């Protein structure tokens, strides 16, 4: 069950720029505010306020535009990219230097950091993969500060998408002096030092994170909102009640039970997001190590009815993992076909579901995920004769379970980190930090 171009349903109140506080219902408690360790969108949303990298996302095109890099040049063979760092300061007033990028990238790559996103640097930066795997040295990684304002990166080969990749938090510079002083407590209020438009003011776990405008930010004159409060609330019904009461200015994701009412509101907005919602099979374990079982499940789910009758938010059903885009046509997948699904399951040794082992489908706390899980449960029973149990988990526990591959069958979703098919397909890199399914993959 997949739907590419993940649709974001948003309620946004009219808000006067320059006003006091903008309140966002951000979803679950963020897993981390350490750019080397964060993997979820809840954390990444806050990172966009606290930190800036070489490039930043253009909100109109999703391509990279200059951030801390004032400009860059690429060698004729495409293997060396040199960034000129603009005059900018960390939130504590320390000048931003090219050395901060060298330190940040090497820290993310260091095996002891255990960054899930280290593989992303390893894919493109010379020597990075070997260092991350413990088979190479830090000094052999292709990152170099030519001087305080010039950062040079040597790639494993030409990569047209590399510059856009540097928008992602895994490529952020990091404050060595702060991390060395506070250790894993450096992300706490009072300790945190960033390069972004906002400073970390308060963090009350399971309640909210408050950020305030950073006067040291290089483009502070164009930061119009004084503070942003990110509420740790993953109950969309509660969030909607707060929105209607004026206690929330922005709610991303809405309760499906009220969607027929909400779509009539003038402040309801829909926009496509570069991502895919999908079912995750741990294909290193039975029964999903059998390709016919995976095909049977894929063919048994009527994705169009799910979108039209259950979700009703304009999502796009598809049988491909990666959304199509300019210059890329995705491979055709397994479509909805109940008769074929039964044949696949029989070929796997489970005719009409007989003898199929007990199976639990795991999803994280969210009313939309619950609706999808219940629909999935119904479809598998009707079309394959398989009974599954549903299990709900709190977000951070769910992330931990997924990272440990401690599941058979779970909900998943992926939002692209840069606008290129590679950002979706690299989930299947063998040993990659985000290859949660343990697919044998490409490498």
N, C-alpha and C positions, 0 to 999 in steps of 0.2 A: 504494500500500500504506500504509494508515493504521490506527492503532489509538488511539482517543481514550481519555481517562482512563488515561494511561500508568501502568502498575502498577509499583510499587517493591518489589523483593524484598530483604528485609533480614535479616541475621543480627545479633542483638544479644545480647551476653553480659550476665549479671546483673552489676550494677555498684553498688558502695556509694557513694552520694552523700557528698561530703566526702573521698573517697579521693584518691589522688595524681594519676594521669594517665589521661586517657581517650584511647584511640588509635582513630582513624578511618581506614579505607582509603578515601581520598577520590577516587581516580581519577587522572587525569593531572595533570601539573604545572600549577598555575594559570597562566592567561595574564597576569594582572595583579592587583595588590592596590590599584590606584587605582580608587575608585568611579566616576570619570568614564569609565574605559576598559574596565572588565570587562564581558564579555558572556556568559560561560559559567557553568554551575552549579558547576563545580569552584571557581572564584574566588568566586562568590557565597556558597557555603557558609562560606568563611573570613570574608568580609565580615560575615556575621551575628554573628560573634564579635567583630570589631574595631570595628564601627561601628553606630550606631543613628540613625534618622531621626526625623521628626516622629511617624510611626506605625510600629508593628511588626505582624507577622503573628500573628494568634491561631492557635495550633497546632490548635485544635479546628475552627475555621470558615474559616480562611484570610482572614478579613476583617481590616481594620485596627483596632488598638486603640492607646491612647495610648502613645507612646514618649517622645521628648524634648518632644513637645507635651502639656502637661498637660490642655489642653482646646482646643476650637475652636468658632467660630461662623460661620454662613453668612448672607450678606445675603438679604433677601426675594426678590431676583431671581435668586439662585443664582450670581451672577458674582463675588462677593468672599468669600474665605474667610480668616478671621483666626485665627491660632494663638497661644495663650499658651504660651511656652516655660517649662518647669519649671526650678527651680534645679538645675543640673547642671554637670559639669566635664569638660573634655577630659582625656585621660590624663596630660598634663603639668601639670594643676592649673589651667589657664586656664578661666575661666567660659565656658560655652556661651551665645552671644548670637544674637539674631535676625540680626545682620549676617553670621554664619557661614553661614547658609542663603542669604542674598543672594549672598555670594561663591561658595559651592559651586554654586548653580544657574547663575550666570552663567559660571563656569568651564566647566561641562559644556556649556553652549550656545555658548561662544566658538568660532568657526570653526577657530582654530588648535589647539584641543584635539582636534578630529576624533573626537568621541565618537559611537559608533554609536547610543547611546541618547538623543542630544540631541533627536531627533525626538519622543520621548515627552513631553518638556516642551513642545516646540513645538506639540503637538496640543491642549494645554489652557491654557497660560499666555499671556496677552495679550502680543503683541510678541516672543515667544520664537522663533517660527519665522523671522520676518524677520531677527532678529539672528543666528541660527544660519546663515542663508543668506547673510549678508554684506550684506543689504539694509536693515538697521535698526540702531539704536543700543542699547547696553546699558542706557542710562538710560530707554529706552522699554519695557523688559521689565516686566511687571506683578508685580514683587517689591519689597517695601519693608519696611525695619525701622522701625516706628513708634517703638520704643524698644528697649532691650536685650532685653526679654522679649516683645515683640509683633511677630509676623511676618505681614504682609498679602500675600495673593496675589490678583491680579485675573485672572480667566479669560477666555477668548475667548467663553465662553457657559456656561450651566449644564452641569455634568458630574457625574452622580451618583456616578461611580467615582473622582473626583479624589482624595478623601481617602485611599482605599485605595491609590491609585497611589504615595503618598508613603512607603509601606513600602519601595519599591524603591531600590536604591543610587544610581540616577541623581538622586534627590532628597535625597541626604545633604548635611549641612553639611560644609564642608571647612576645614582649618586653614591659613589664608592665610599666617601667619607661617612655618610649617614649609615649605610648598610654595615660598615665595619664597626661603627660605634654602637648600634642598637641591635644588630643581628636580626633575627626573625621578628623583632618588635618594631622594625623600622617603618612598618606600614600603619602604625598607630597615630592618632591625632597628636600633634606636638612633635612627633619625630619625622613625619612624612615630608619629603622634599621632592617636588615634581617640576616639570617644565610646561605644564598646561595652563589654560586660562583660569583655573580655579585651584584653591588650596583646600586640603582636608581640614575641616573645622571640628566636626563631631562624628562619632560612630557609636551608636547604641545598638549592639547586636540584636537581631530579630525585630528591630524597630525602624531605624532610619540611619542614613548617612547624610550629613550636611556639608556642602562645599561652598566656599565664598570666593568672590572674585580675587584673582591674584594680581596685585598691582605691579609685580615684577615681570609679568608675561610680556613678551616682545610686542604683541599686538593688542595690549590691554584697552586701547582707546576704542576698539571695535567690539569689546565684550560688553553687552548692554544689560544683561541680567545680573543683579548683584549676588544672588545666592540661589542654589538649587538643593532641594531636599529630595533624596531618593528613599521612598518608603519600601521596606521589605515586606511586601504583602503579595502573596500569590493567589489570593481568593478574589477572582474577578467580580463576583457579585458584591462583595464588600467594597471593592475598589469603585465599582459603579455607583454605589450608594454615596460614597464619599465624594465622587465626582459631581453627582447631582446636588449635593449639599454645599458645593464650593470648596471642599477640603482638599481636592486634588485638581491640578490643572491639566494633567496629561495622563491618560490611561491607554496603554498599549496592550491590546488583547481584551476581549469582552466576553461576558457570560453568554453562552449559546442559548440558554433558556429564554433570554430576553432579546435575542438578535432581531426578531421581527419588529419589536418596538424601537430598538436602538437605531436601526438603519433609516428610520424616518426622521431622525434628528438632523438639524442643519450642521451641527458640529461633528458629525460622524464622517470619518475619512477612511479611504481604502487605498493602499498603495502596494505594488509588488515588491517583494524582497528577494534578493538573489540567494535562494536556499531551497532545501528539500526536506520534507517531513517523511520519515520512512520507518519501516520495521527492521529491527536489528537482530540478526541471527548470529549466535556464537557458533560459527561453522567449524570450530576445532573440536566440537563435541557432538555426540549423537543426540537427537536424530538429524541435526542440521548439517552434519558433515556429509550428508547424502544430498547431492544436488537435486534429485527428484523431489525430496521433501520441500526444499526451498522453492522450487518451481511450482509445486502444488499449492503452497501458501500464497504465492504471488498471483496465481491464476484464480484463486478462490475469493478474492476480495474485489467487490464492485466499488471501485474508487469514485466513479461518477455519481453514483447514488449517495455515497458518503458526503461528497462535496455539495451536491444539490439539495439533499434532504436533511442532513444532519448539521453540517458546518455552516452552509448558506452564507458564506462570506466572500464569494468570488474566487475561491481557491481554484487552481488549475490541476485537474487530475492528469497523471502521466504515467507511462511505464518505463521512463528513463530516469536514471539517477541524477545526471547533470542537466540543468536547463540548457536549451539551445541558445546560441548567441552568434553574433557576427563571426563568420569564419569557422563555426563549429556546429555540426549536426550530430546529436547524440545517437548512440547505438540503440536499436530497437530492443525493448524489453519484453517480458512476459505479460500479455494482456489478460483482462478478465475473461475467463472461459471455464465455467464450472465443470463441463464434461472433460476438458483436458486436465483440469486439476485432479479429478478423480483418477484418471489414468496415471498421472505422475505419482500420486500417492500409492496406487496399487503397485507400480513399478518399484517403489521404494520398499515394498513389503508390508504395506498397511492398507489392504483393500477395504474401502468404506470406513476407514479409520480404525479397523479392528487391530488390536495389539499396540496401538500408538501409546507411547509412554505418557505419564502425567506431565502436564506442561503448565507453567505459570508465566503470564505476561506481566511485565513490570513497567510501571509508568510513574512519573513524579507528580506531586500534588498540583492539580490544575483541572478545572471543570471541563475544559475542552479535551484534554487528554483522557479524562474519564469517559466522556461521550464516545470518543474514538475507540477506546478499549472495549466498551460495551458493544459497539457495532461490530468490531472485529470478532469478538466472542460469538456473536450471533452468526456471522458469515461463515466462520470455520465450522460451526455446528451444522448449519444448513447444507453447505456445499462439500464438506469433507467428512462429516460425522465425527468431528473431533471436539471434545470438551476441554476448555482451558479455564484455569483459575486466574483471576485478576488480583494484582497486588499493587497498592499505592505506596510510594515512598516520599519522604521529605527530600528536597532538592539536593542538598549537599551529600546526604547519604546515597542518593541515586547516582550522583557523579562519582562518588568513591567506589560504589559497586561496579559501575561501568568501566572505570579506569582499571580495576582489578580483574576485569573480564569474568566477574563472578555472577554470571547469569546465562540463561539459554536464549531468552526471548524478551526483548524490551523495546520500548518506543525510543526513537532517536530523531534527531533533526540536525541539519548542518546549514549554517549561514556562511556564504563564501567570504573569505578574508581578503580577496582581491578579485578583480573582474577578469577571470580567465578560467577555462575549464579545469586547469591544473589544481585549483583550490578545492574542487570537489573530488577529483580523481586521486589526489595525494592521500586520501583517507585509506587507500588500499596499498600504500607502501609497506612492505614487510618490515615489521618492527617499529613502524611509525607510532609516535605517542598518541595519535588520535585514531589508530586502527583498532577500535574497540572490539570489532568482531573477530579479530585475529585472522583476517583473510590472508591467504598466502601471498596475494597481491603481485606487485611488479618487481620487487627487488630483494 
